[in-house]
Amino acid sequence: MNPSELRALESEEIKAKLADAREELMNFRFQQVTGQLTDTSRLRIMRREIARMETILNERVGNPEVEGEA
């Protein structure tokens, strides 16, 4: 999903997608350890999608820690 599609969603929908993405990343990690994962680039893609969702959620909250460091 690209950022504009994520920004169009409600916060609760993003949180649900974030939980699904974290679970999928965990499954990919298990597959990698057991040697079943053939496309290792999926790990990187999932990590970036998770970071993208967390960033958008933090933008909505207006987290003062993030703004103070910039």
N, C-alpha and C positions, 0 to 999 in steps of 0.2 A: 504494500500500500504506500502511496506517496503521501507526503505531509498534508497536501491540500485535502485529500480524502479523509485523513484522520482528523483534521481540524473541523470538518463538517459534522463529525460524530459527536454525540453527547459524552460527557466525562465517564459515565457509567459504562457505556459501550466500549470506550477505549480501555477501561480497567478490565473488562471481560476479555477483550482481545489480548491484552497484556498478559493475563493469567494463562490463556491458551498458548501464547507464544513462549512463555517461560516453560510450560510443560513440554512443548514440542522441542525446545532447546535441550531440556533434560533427556528426552528420548534420543535425540541426535547424539548426545554425549555418551549415552549407554551403547548406542550402536557403534560409535567410534571405538570405544574400549573393547568391545567384543569383536571388532573387525568386520561388522556388517555394513558400515556406512561406506558407500562408494563415492558419493559426491560430498567431499569435505568442505566445499565452499558454502554449503548450506549453514554450517555453524556460524560463519562470519556474517552471512546475510541475516540470520535470526538475531544475533547479538545487535546488529545495527537497527533492525526493526524494533527491538525492545528498547534500545536507547532513544529512538525516535519517539516512541509512544510516551516514555517517561519524560522526555523533554517537553512535549506538548502538554502533558498533565501539569508539569511544574510551571509552565507559562501561564496556565489558567489559574493556578493557585496564587501566583505572585509570591513565590517563596523568597523571603528577604535575604536568606543566606546566599542564594545564587546571584541576586542583584548586587549584593555588597562586594562580591569577589570580582565583579567585572570592571 
